[in-house]
Amino acid sequence: VSILIPNKDHVDDLKQCLESIIGIQDYTNYEIIVIENNSTEQATFDYYKKIESVYDCVKVIYYDGDFNYSKINNYGAAVASGEYLLLLNNDTEMINKDCLRELVSFGTRPEVGIVGARLLYEDGTVQHAGVIIGLGGVAGHAFAGIKGDDPGYFARAVIPQNYSAVTAACMLVRKSVYDEVGGLDELFKVAFNDVDFGLKLLKAGYRNVMMPSVKLYHYESKSRGMDKSAEQLKRYYAECDYMKEHWDAYIEHDPFYNDNYSKNSDYQLQE
């Protein structure tokens, strides 16, 4: 497994992420590729030197362009040597020691495209347990905000199942499958690149799986920040429009979400 972690400064977040993998995970056949993108703090580059000297499994590569999540991960995937790619945000922390093993166990199945995880906010509530196409307009996270020990509607928050997409904050895929569909679409700089990717795999005949036994904390958008400026909002709405142009049929009907459910609140019957 080649674990791809984009990073800009925020050494403490990256350190926490790495320490939840190295020496903790019971699956050890991996390399970690930190993809540096426009850090400005000297402490960040000092930390890179340290981890490369201490850990044989870690290497740092440098992407010099403006922030584009898709380009950054495609750049990392091009140099990865693993049979599997794990896209992982630097503001995540693996909770259980079998996260990698569980991801790979489903990822080896030939019919499976991507395998995602159950992500929790810092307070233990759910941030992601699969992606529902059309929820909230374009796509939204299933079970967002429920308590971490809440099984959800018909226990769907805690059992492995198919979704049309999962978040790329933690997403495993065979490298051959990643390359087959051309990786992440670089027109999606920030939002919906993972949703688009999942739908490309679905269209190609693969199944996308959410594995709730793979649990991580996700300190969401902590390192990059939330989109607030006029330029950022303009980019976001352009990405929404691009999704609607290319995937309107799935936005209208997600094959893994009953049409009788609301698109405003997940797993609630339409009124």
FIMITOR-221304 format. One line per field, with one value per residue: x, y, z of N, C-alpha, C in turn; chain. Coordinates in steps of 0.05 Angstrom, whole numbers, padded with zeros to 5 digits, m for minus. Each point is the difference from the previous one (the first is absolute). Example, Ala and Ser with C-alpha at 12.3 -4.5 7.8 and 13.67 -1.06 7.14 Angstrom:
BEGIN
npx	00264,m00007 $
npy	m00114,00021 $
npz	00156,m00014 $
capx	m00018,00016 $
capy	00024,00024 $
capz	00000,00001 $
cpx	00018,m00015 $
cpy	00024,00022 $
cpz	00000,00014 $
chain	A,A $
end
This chain:
BEGIN
npx	00017,m00006,00007,m00019,00017,m00018,00019,m00010,00025,m00010,00025,m00013,m00015,00020,00012,m00023,m00003,00026,m00002,m00023,00020,00022,00005,m00022,m00001,m00018,m00004,00022,m00013,00012,m00004,00011,m00016,00015,m00022,00023,m00016,00021,00014,m00003,m00006,00023,m00016,m00016,00018,00004,m00027,m00002,00021,m00013,m00024,00012,00014,m00023,m00017,00007,m00024,00013,m00013,00013,m00022,00007,m00024,00007,m00020,m00020,m00015,00002,m00020,m00013,00012,m00002,m00024,m00007,00012,m00012,m00023,00010,00008,m00025,00011,m00020,m00010,m00001,m00018,00009,m00021,00016,m00019,00015,m00026,00010,m00013,00014,m00024,m00008,00014,m00024,00002,00026,00001,m00018,00013,00023,m00012,m00013,00022,00007,m00025,00000,m00023,00018,m00011,m00015,00016,m00022,00001,m00004,m00006,00014,m00017,00014,m00026,00007,m00011,m00018,00022,00006,m00021,00012,m00002,m00020,m00003,00001,00012,m00018,m00007,00024,00011,m00006,00010,m00001,m00021,00005,00015,m00005,m00008,00025,m00016,m00011,m00015,m00016,m00011,m00014,00015,m00008,00002,m00007,m00011,00018,00003,m00015,00016,m00012,00006,00025,00005,00016,m00012,m00013,00015,m00004,00019,m00005,00026,m00004,m00017,00016,00020,m00016,m00008,00027,m00002,00007,m00024,00021,m00023,m00001,00005,m00024,m00024,m00014,00027,m00006,m00020,00013,00021,m00016,m00011,00025,00007,m00021,00004,00024,m00020,00013,00004,m00011,00018,m00018,00024,m00022,00011,00004,00009,m00005,00016,m00017,00022,m00024,00014,00012,00012,m00021,m00018,m00022,m00017,00011,00022,m00004,00027,00002,m00019,00012,00023,m00010,m00012,00023,00011,m00019,00003,00026,m00004,m00016,00019,00017,m00012,m00015,00004,00025,00002,m00013,00017,00006,00013,00014,m00019,m00019,m00013,m00011,00026,00001,00004,m00016,m00010,00023,m00011,m00011,m00024,m00003,m00005 $
npy	m00024,00018,00012,00014,00017,00016,00019,00019,00002,00011,00003,00012,00009,00006,00009,00010,00008,00007,00011,00006,00002,00014,m00026,00008,00004,m00020,00017,m00012,m00011,00023,00020,00020,00012,00017,00013,00012,00019,00016,m00017,00015,m00019,00010,00002,00006,00014,00011,00000,00010,00015,00006,00002,00013,00012,00003,00005,m00025,m00001,00022,00013,00022,00006,00016,00011,00014,m00012,00016,00004,m00025,m00007,00002,00023,00008,m00012,00011,00022,m00004,m00004,00020,00006,m00007,m00017,00007,m00024,00012,00018,00013,00014,00017,00013,00022,00007,m00025,m00017,m00022,m00010,m00019,m00020,m00008,00027,m00001,m00019,00014,00022,m00011,m00010,00023,00015,m00023,00004,m00016,m00004,00003,00024,00015,00003,00008,00020,m00006,00026,00006,00018,00021,00009,m00016,00022,m00011,00000,m00026,m00011,00011,00001,00018,m00009,00026,m00011,00018,m00012,m00006,00001,m00018,00003,m00026,00003,00022,00001,m00025,m00010,m00002,m00004,00019,m00022,00021,00009,m00019,00013,00017,00013,m00026,m00003,m00018,00019,m00002,00019,00021,00011,00004,00012,00017,00009,m00023,m00006,m00027,m00002,m00021,00001,m00025,00000,00012,m00014,m00021,00015,00001,m00013,00020,00010,00011,m00002,m00021,00026,00003,00006,m00021,00003,m00005,00017,00018,m00005,00001,00021,00008,m00008,00012,00020,m00004,m00003,00017,m00012,00021,m00004,00003,00000,m00003,m00024,00014,00007,00025,00015,00018,00015,m00001,00002,m00013,m00015,m00005,m00004,00014,m00005,00024,00003,00022,00000,m00008,00018,00017,m00009,00001,00023,00006,m00011,00014,00021,m00004,m00005,00021,00011,m00012,00006,00015,m00022,00001,00026,m00006,m00020,00000,m00019,00013,00016,m00009,00001,m00017,m00001,00018,00020,00007,m00023,m00012,m00019,00023,m00011,00002,00025 $
npz	00000,m00019,00024,m00013,00011,m00013,00000,00016,00010,00022,00009,00019,m00019,m00016,00021,00008,m00026,m00003,00024,m00013,m00017,00002,00001,m00012,m00026,00000,m00020,m00007,m00021,00007,m00016,00011,m00018,00012,m00009,00001,00011,m00007,00016,00021,00019,00010,00021,m00021,m00012,00024,00003,m00025,00006,00022,m00011,m00020,00020,00013,m00019,m00004,00012,00009,m00020,m00005,m00015,m00020,00005,m00021,m00012,m00008,00023,m00006,00016,m00023,m00007,00025,00002,m00023,00009,00023,m00012,m00015,00025,00006,00017,00016,00005,00025,m00004,00021,m00010,00013,00013,00000,m00001,m00005,00015,m00006,00006,m00017,00011,m00007,00000,m00002,00019,00013,m00005,00004,00022,m00001,00000,00011,00006,m00021,00013,00020,m00001,00017,00021,00013,00017,00025,m00006,00022,00009,00008,00000,m00020,m00010,m00016,m00015,m00003,m00013,m00020,m00026,00004,m00025,m00003,00022,00007,m00022,00008,00024,00018,00024,00000,00016,m00014,00022,m00008,00024,00008,00021,m00015,m00001,00004,m00021,00011,00018,m00018,00023,00006,m00023,m00010,m00019,m00022,m00009,m00011,00023,00007,00023,m00014,00022,m00006,m00021,00001,m00019,m00016,m00002,m00007,00019,00017,m00012,00003,00021,m00001,00023,00017,m00006,m00014,m00013,00017,00005,00011,m00010,00009,00003,00026,m00001,m00015,00015,00021,m00012,m00005,00024,00010,m00016,00009,00018,00015,00024,00012,00019,00019,00013,00015,m00004,m00022,00024,m00008,00014,m00008,00003,m00011,m00023,00019,m00019,m00017,00019,00008,m00020,00000,m00014,m00013,m00002,00025,00007,m00016,00009,00024,m00006,m00011,00022,00014,m00016,00003,00025,00001,m00014,00016,00023,m00017,m00014,00010,m00006,m00022,m00005,00026,m00014,00019,m00010,00016,m00024,00017,00002,00020,m00017,00019,00009,00004,m00014,m00009,00004,m00026,00005 $
capx	m00017,00013,m00017,00006,m00009,00007,00006,00010,00004,m00016,00016,m00012,m00021,00014,00013,m00021,m00009,00020,00003,m00022,00006,00026,00003,m00027,m00016,00009,00007,00025,00011,m00008,00018,m00014,00010,m00010,00002,00003,m00012,00001,00004,00016,00014,00024,m00005,m00011,00021,00017,m00014,00003,00026,00000,m00015,00014,00024,m00008,m00018,00007,m00024,m00010,00015,m00013,00003,m00007,m00018,00005,m00022,m00020,m00015,m00019,00001,00001,00026,00019,m00001,00009,00029,00010,m00006,00019,00026,m00006,00008,m00018,m00022,m00024,00003,m00017,m00001,m00004,00004,00019,m00014,m00014,00014,m00011,m00007,00005,00025,m00004,m00011,00012,m00007,m00028,m00003,00012,m00015,m00021,00012,00010,m00022,00002,m00023,m00001,00016,00012,m00008,00001,00000,m00019,00015,m00012,00010,00015,m00017,m00010,m00023,00007,00004,m00004,m00004,m00008,m00009,m00026,m00001,m00024,m00007,00008,00003,00018,00008,00004,00008,m00021,00000,00017,m00010,m00011,00020,00017,m00010,m00027,00001,m00012,m00024,00003,00028,00016,00025,00020,00004,00012,m00021,00007,m00009,00010,00026,00009,00019,00028,00016,00012,m00012,00018,m00007,00022,00013,m00008,m00027,00004,00010,m00020,m00020,00014,00005,m00019,m00003,00014,m00018,m00010,00023,m00005,m00024,m00013,00018,m00004,m00027,00003,00016,m00017,m00020,00014,00004,m00027,m00006,00018,m00008,00011,m00016,00013,m00007,00006,00007,m00002,00020,00024,m00008,00021,m00008,00006,m00001,m00007,00009,00016,00025,m00003,m00020,m00025,m00003,m00015,00004,m00016,00013,m00004,m00028,m00003,00011,m00017,m00025,00008,00003,m00027,m00011,00013,m00012,m00027,00002,00011,m00011,m00028,m00017,00006,m00010,m00029,m00005,00023,m00009,00002,m00016,m00028,m00012,m00020,00013,00005,00027,00007,00008,00004,m00016,m00026,m00019,m00010,m00027 $
capy	00024,00026,00018,00026,00020,00028,00015,00027,00008,m00015,m00023,m00015,m00017,m00021,m00017,m00016,m00019,m00020,m00017,m00019,m00021,m00012,m00014,m00005,m00016,m00027,m00006,00016,00001,00025,00023,00025,00022,00027,00017,00027,00019,00028,00007,00025,00000,m00016,m00024,m00021,m00013,m00015,m00024,m00019,m00013,m00018,m00025,m00016,m00013,m00019,m00021,m00010,m00002,00026,00017,00025,00010,00028,00010,00029,00016,00009,m00022,m00015,m00026,m00021,m00001,m00008,m00029,m00013,00003,m00021,m00027,m00006,m00009,m00021,m00027,m00019,m00011,00015,00028,00010,00028,00005,00028,00003,00007,m00023,m00016,m00026,m00007,m00028,m00008,m00017,00016,m00007,m00028,m00001,00013,m00018,m00025,00005,00010,m00022,m00012,00011,00016,00025,00023,00014,m00007,00023,m00004,00015,00021,00013,00026,m00001,m00005,m00028,m00002,m00009,00019,m00014,m00029,m00003,00024,m00003,00018,00016,00010,00028,00013,m00015,m00024,00005,m00023,m00015,m00002,00021,00012,m00019,m00008,m00021,m00026,m00003,m00018,00013,m00011,m00028,m00007,00005,00015,m00017,m00025,00005,00001,00015,00027,00010,00013,00005,00023,m00006,00004,m00027,m00016,m00019,m00010,m00012,00019,m00006,00011,00029,00008,m00008,00021,00025,00013,00021,00020,00024,00024,00002,00007,m00004,m00014,m00020,m00017,m00027,m00008,m00005,m00024,m00023,m00004,m00011,m00029,m00012,m00002,m00020,m00027,m00007,00006,00016,m00011,00015,m00019,00015,m00010,00017,00025,00021,00028,00019,00027,00008,00026,00014,00009,00018,00020,m00002,00018,00023,00023,00001,m00017,m00028,m00007,m00002,m00026,m00021,m00002,m00010,m00029,m00010,00000,m00021,m00025,m00002,m00005,m00027,m00022,00007,m00024,m00011,00020,m00005,m00027,m00015,m00028,m00012,00016,m00003,00025,00010,00015,00028,00009,00022,m00013,m00027,m00022,00010,m00002,00025,00008 $
capz	00000,00001,00013,m00011,00019,m00006,00024,00000,00028,00019,00008,00022,m00012,m00015,00020,00012,m00020,m00004,00024,00002,m00019,00004,00025,00012,m00017,00000,m00028,m00001,m00027,m00011,m00002,00004,m00017,00008,m00024,00009,m00018,00007,00028,00004,00026,00000,00017,m00016,m00016,00019,00007,m00023,00001,00023,m00004,m00021,00011,00021,m00010,m00027,m00016,m00007,m00018,m00005,m00027,m00001,m00021,00002,m00011,00018,00011,m00016,00014,m00020,m00012,00020,00004,m00025,00001,00019,m00011,m00022,00010,00020,m00008,00011,m00016,00009,00009,00021,00002,00028,00008,00022,00025,00009,00020,00001,00027,00006,m00012,m00023,m00021,m00026,m00007,m00007,m00027,m00020,m00001,m00020,m00024,m00016,m00015,m00027,m00008,00016,m00010,00022,00027,00018,00029,00017,00012,00023,00009,00025,00022,m00001,m00017,m00027,m00022,m00026,00000,m00028,m00014,m00014,m00023,m00001,00026,00003,m00026,m00017,00015,00028,00017,00014,00029,00012,00024,00020,00019,m00010,00007,m00011,m00024,m00023,m00012,m00005,00006,m00024,00006,00012,m00015,m00026,m00021,m00024,m00005,m00026,00004,00027,00001,m00004,00024,00004,m00022,m00012,m00027,m00014,m00018,m00027,m00003,00000,m00026,m00020,m00004,m00003,00025,00007,m00020,00010,00000,00027,00016,00029,00007,m00017,m00015,00009,m00009,m00029,m00002,00007,m00021,m00023,00006,m00001,m00028,m00011,00009,00026,00023,00020,00026,00025,00021,00025,00020,m00004,00013,00003,00006,m00021,00009,m00027,m00012,00020,m00011,m00023,00006,m00014,m00023,00008,m00017,m00025,m00020,00008,m00005,m00029,m00008,00011,m00016,m00026,00002,00002,m00027,m00016,00009,m00011,m00029,m00007,00016,00007,00004,00027,00019,00001,00012,00010,00001,00027,00018,m00009,m00009,00019,00021,m00006,m00008,00019,00025,m00007,00010,00009,m00022,m00011,00008 $
cpx	00018,m00019,00008,m00012,00009,00004,00010,00002,m00016,00014,m00013,m00022,00013,00013,m00020,m00010,00020,00003,m00023,00003,00025,00003,m00026,m00016,00012,00004,00024,00012,m00008,00024,m00017,00013,m00013,00005,m00001,m00011,00000,00001,00019,00016,00024,m00003,m00011,00022,00020,m00013,00002,00027,00002,m00014,00012,00024,m00007,m00016,00007,m00025,m00011,00018,m00017,00006,m00011,m00017,m00001,m00024,m00019,m00016,m00020,00001,00003,00028,00021,00000,00007,00031,00012,m00004,00019,00026,m00003,00008,m00019,m00021,m00026,00008,m00019,00002,m00008,00006,00020,m00013,m00018,00017,m00014,m00005,00007,00024,m00003,m00012,00011,m00008,m00029,m00004,00010,m00017,m00023,00011,00010,m00022,m00001,m00023,m00001,00018,00014,m00012,00004,m00003,m00022,00017,m00015,00012,00015,m00017,m00013,m00025,00009,00002,m00007,m00005,m00011,m00010,m00025,m00001,m00027,m00008,00011,00005,00018,00008,00004,00008,m00023,00006,00018,m00014,m00011,00023,00016,m00009,m00028,00001,m00012,m00025,00004,00029,00018,00025,00022,00004,00012,m00022,00011,m00011,00010,00028,00006,00020,00028,00017,00013,m00013,00021,m00010,00025,00012,m00008,m00028,00001,00009,m00020,m00019,00013,00004,m00022,m00001,00010,m00016,m00013,00024,m00003,m00023,m00007,00019,m00004,m00027,00001,00015,m00016,m00020,00013,00004,m00026,m00008,00017,m00006,00010,m00020,00017,m00011,00007,00003,m00002,00019,00026,m00007,00024,m00013,00007,m00005,m00005,00008,00017,00025,m00003,m00019,m00025,m00001,m00018,00002,m00018,00011,m00004,m00029,m00006,00010,m00018,m00026,00006,00003,m00027,m00013,00012,m00011,m00028,00000,00007,m00015,m00029,m00017,00004,m00010,m00031,m00007,00026,m00009,00002,m00015,m00028,m00012,m00021,00012,00005,00028,00009,00010,00002,m00017,m00025,m00019,m00008,m00028,m00018 $
cpy	00025,00020,00029,00021,00028,00016,00028,00009,m00018,m00026,m00017,m00019,m00023,m00020,m00019,m00021,m00022,m00019,m00019,m00023,m00016,m00012,m00006,m00020,m00029,m00010,00019,00001,00025,00019,00025,00022,00026,00018,00029,00020,00028,00007,00024,00000,m00018,m00025,m00023,m00015,m00014,m00026,m00021,m00014,m00020,m00026,m00017,m00014,m00021,m00024,m00007,00000,00027,00014,00025,00009,00028,00006,00030,00017,00010,m00024,m00011,m00029,m00023,m00002,m00010,m00030,m00015,00000,m00021,m00028,m00008,m00011,m00023,m00027,m00021,m00010,00014,00028,00006,00030,00007,00030,00001,00007,m00023,m00016,m00027,m00008,m00028,m00011,m00017,00015,m00008,m00028,m00002,00012,m00019,m00025,00002,00009,m00022,m00013,00013,00018,00027,00021,00014,m00010,00025,m00007,00016,00021,00015,00028,m00004,m00007,m00028,m00004,m00007,00023,m00012,m00029,m00007,00026,m00007,00021,00015,00012,00029,00014,m00016,m00026,00007,m00025,m00012,00001,00021,00011,m00019,m00008,m00024,m00028,m00005,m00017,00013,m00015,m00029,m00010,00005,00015,m00018,m00027,00007,00000,00016,00028,00008,00012,00001,00023,m00009,00008,m00025,m00018,m00017,m00010,m00014,00020,m00005,00011,00030,00009,m00006,00023,00028,00015,00020,00021,00026,00026,00005,00006,m00006,m00018,m00021,m00017,m00030,m00011,m00007,m00026,m00025,m00006,m00011,m00030,m00015,m00005,m00021,m00028,m00008,00008,00015,m00006,00019,m00021,00014,m00010,00016,00027,00019,00025,00017,00028,00018,00028,00016,00012,00020,00023,m00004,00021,00024,00023,m00001,m00018,m00029,m00009,m00002,m00026,m00022,m00003,m00009,m00030,m00013,m00003,m00022,m00027,m00004,m00005,m00028,m00023,00005,m00024,m00012,00019,m00003,m00026,m00014,m00029,m00013,00017,00001,00028,00011,00015,00029,00005,00023,m00011,m00030,m00020,00009,m00001,00028,00006,00005 $
cpz	00000,00011,m00008,00019,m00009,00025,m00006,00029,00019,00008,00021,m00011,m00015,00018,00012,m00019,m00004,00024,00004,m00020,00008,00028,00014,m00017,m00002,m00029,m00006,m00028,m00014,m00003,00005,m00016,00009,m00024,00010,m00021,00013,00029,00002,00025,m00001,00017,m00016,m00015,00019,00008,m00023,00001,00022,m00006,m00022,00010,00021,m00011,m00029,m00018,m00010,m00020,m00005,m00029,m00001,m00024,00003,m00009,00022,00010,m00020,00009,m00020,m00012,00020,00003,m00026,m00002,00018,m00011,m00022,00009,00021,m00011,00010,m00020,00006,00007,00022,00001,00029,00006,00024,00027,00009,00020,00001,00029,00008,m00015,m00025,m00024,m00028,m00009,m00009,m00028,m00022,m00004,m00020,m00026,m00019,m00017,m00028,m00009,00015,m00013,00022,00027,00017,00029,00013,00015,00021,00004,00026,00024,m00001,m00017,m00029,m00019,m00027,00005,m00028,m00012,m00016,m00022,00000,00027,00003,m00026,m00019,00013,00029,00015,00014,00030,00014,00025,00021,00019,m00010,00006,m00010,m00025,m00025,m00010,m00008,00002,m00024,00005,00010,m00015,m00028,m00021,m00024,00001,m00028,00003,00030,m00001,m00004,00024,00009,m00020,m00013,m00027,m00012,m00020,m00029,m00006,m00001,m00027,m00022,m00006,m00001,00026,00006,m00022,00010,m00003,00027,00018,00029,00005,m00022,m00017,00007,m00009,m00030,m00004,00006,m00022,m00026,00004,m00001,m00030,m00014,00009,00027,00022,00020,00027,00023,00022,00027,00022,m00002,00010,00003,00011,m00024,00010,m00024,m00007,00020,m00012,m00023,00006,m00016,m00022,00009,m00019,m00025,m00021,00006,m00005,m00030,m00010,00009,m00018,m00028,00001,00004,m00028,m00017,00008,m00012,m00030,m00006,00014,00008,00005,00027,00022,00003,00013,00007,00003,00027,00021,m00011,m00007,00019,00024,m00009,m00009,00017,00026,m00005,00015,00015,m00023,m00010,00009,m00024 $
chain	A,A,A,A,A,A,A,A,A,A,A,A,A,A,A,A,A,A,A,A,A,A,A,A,A,A,A,A,A,A,A,A,A,A,A,A,A,A,A,A,A,A,A,A,A,A,A,A,A,A,A,A,A,A,A,A,A,A,A,A,A,A,A,A,A,A,A,A,A,A,A,A,A,A,A,A,A,A,A,A,A,A,A,A,A,A,A,A,A,A,A,A,A,A,A,A,A,A,A,A,A,A,A,A,A,A,A,A,A,A,A,A,A,A,A,A,A,A,A,A,A,A,A,A,A,A,A,A,A,A,A,A,A,A,A,A,A,A,A,A,A,A,A,A,A,A,A,A,A,A,A,A,A,A,A,A,A,A,A,A,A,A,A,A,A,A,A,A,A,A,A,A,A,A,A,A,A,A,A,A,A,A,A,A,A,A,A,A,A,A,A,A,A,A,A,A,A,A,A,A,A,A,A,A,A,A,A,A,A,A,A,A,A,A,A,A,A,A,A,A,A,A,A,A,A,A,A,A,A,A,A,A,A,A,A,A,A,A,A,A,A,A,A,A,A,A,A,A,A,A,A,A,A,A,A,A,A,A,A,A,A,A,A,A,A,A,A,A,A,A,A $
end
